[in-house]
Amino acid sequence: MYLTYEEYLDMGGTLSESDFDFVAYEAESYIDWYTFNRLKKYTTIPQEVKDCEFHIIRLVQAKLNNMGMPTSNGDDSGDVFQTVMSQSNDGVSVSYNALSARDALQSLSREIEDTIKRSLSTTMNELGQKLLYRGLYPNE
């Protein structure tokens, strides 16, 4: 585990430990995929990786909090997640922005990818290897 629950709480995290475990596993899967598992065999995890994982957890948490309950959209094209797009008080008017589940997940994946690229673009492991280097280092 790159980020412990205690470190997560110290950084301002608010998830329960069981929710954290689930989301942290997903975040680490993304990080491992983009770094070709270059962190799995090392004992020292750079702070940038921990910060990146924290930001991915926050992205996932925010996305889940902003999504409404899945509802059928009536045309058999899958679930639709509705988020409040605008709201007025006096006339009691609410507008929704509807995203398909696929679009919502693709959007989240793009945000996670951007976060990883921004956070880890210059980060290196214990051997001085760039984590996001797309080639192979000797002995890999």
C-alpha positions in Angstrom: 0.0 0.0 0.0 1.5 3.3 -1.1 -0.7 5.5 1.2 -1.7 4.3 4.7 -5.0 5.1 6.2 -3.3 7.2 8.9 -1.4 9.2 6.2 -4.7 9.7 4.4 -6.4 11.1 7.5 -3.4 13.3 8.2 -3.8 14.8 4.7 -7.4 15.7 5.4 -9.2 12.5 4.2 -12.7 11.8 5.4 -13.5 8.3 4.2 -14.1 5.4 6.6 -11.3 2.9 6.7 -13.3 0.3 4.7 -14.2 2.8 2.0 -10.6 4.0 1.9 -9.4 0.5 1.4 -11.6 0.0 -1.6 -10.9 3.3 -3.3 -7.1 3.1 -2.4 -6.9 -0.3 -4.1 -8.4 1.2 -7.3 -6.1 4.3 -7.1 -3.0 2.1 -6.7 -4.1 0.0 -9.7 -4.2 3.1 -11.9 -0.8 4.2 -10.5 0.7 0.7 -11.1 -0.6 0.6 -14.6 0.8 3.9 -15.6 4.2 3.2 -13.9 4.5 -0.3 -15.3 4.6 -1.6 -11.7 7.9 0.2 -11.0 6.9 0.8 -7.4 5.8 -2.6 -6.4 9.3 -3.9 -5.5 10.6 -0.9 -3.6 10.3 -0.1 0.0 10.6 3.7 -0.2 7.5 5.3 -1.7 8.1 8.9 -2.9 5.9 11.6 -1.3 4.7 12.5 -4.8 3.1 9.1 -5.2 1.3 9.4 -1.9 0.1 12.8 -2.9 -1.1 11.5 -6.3 -3.0 8.6 -4.6 -4.6 11.0 -2.2 -5.8 13.2 -5.2 -7.1 10.2 -7.1 -9.1 9.1 -4.0 -10.5 12.6 -3.7 -11.4 12.5 -7.4 -13.3 9.2 -7.1 -14.9 10.4 -3.9 -16.1 13.7 -5.5 -17.3 11.9 -8.6 -19.3 9.4 -6.5 -20.7 12.2 -4.3 -21.8 14.3 -7.3 -23.5 11.4 -9.1 -27.2 10.9 -8.4 -28.7 7.5 -8.2 -28.7 5.5 -11.4 -32.1 5.8 -13.2 -33.4 4.2 -16.3 -33.5 6.7 -19.2 -36.3 4.8 -20.9 -34.5 3.9 -24.2 -32.5 0.9 -23.0 -29.1 2.6 -23.5 -28.0 2.0 -19.9 -28.0 3.8 -16.6 -28.0 7.6 -16.5 -26.4 9.5 -13.7 -28.0 12.9 -13.1 -26.2 15.8 -11.5 -27.8 19.1 -10.6 -26.8 21.5 -13.3 -28.7 24.5 -12.1 -31.2 25.3 -9.4 -33.4 28.3 -8.5 -35.1 28.8 -5.2 -38.1 31.1 -5.7 -39.6 29.4 -8.7 -38.4 26.0 -7.5 -36.7 25.1 -10.8 -34.1 22.4 -11.0 -32.1 21.4 -14.2 -30.2 18.1 -14.4 -27.1 17.3 -16.5 -27.5 13.6 -17.5 -24.4 11.5 -18.2 -24.5 7.9 -19.2 -22.6 5.6 -16.8 -20.0 5.0 -19.6 -19.5 8.7 -20.1 -19.1 9.3 -16.3 -16.5 6.5 -16.0 -14.6 7.7 -19.1 -14.5 11.2 -17.6 -13.2 9.9 -14.3 -10.5 7.8 -16.1 -9.3 10.9 -18.0 -9.2 12.9 -14.8 -7.2 10.2 -13.1 -4.8 9.9 -16.0 -4.2 13.6 -16.1 -3.6 13.6 -12.3 -1.0 10.8 -12.6 0.7 12.5 -15.5 0.9 15.9 -13.7 1.9 14.4 -10.3 4.4 11.9 -11.4 6.0 13.3 -14.6 9.4 13.8 -13.0 9.2 11.4 -10.1 11.8 8.6 -9.8 12.0 5.4 -7.9 14.9 4.3 -5.6 17.1 3.5 -8.7 16.6 6.9 -10.2 14.3 5.6 -12.9 11.4 7.9 -14.0 8.2 6.3 -13.0 6.3 7.3 -16.2 9.1 6.4 -18.6 7.5 4.5 -21.5 10.5 2.4 -22.4 12.3 -0.3 -20.6 15.2 0.2 -18.2 17.9 -2.5 -18.0 16.9 -5.4 -15.8 13.2 -4.8 -16.3 
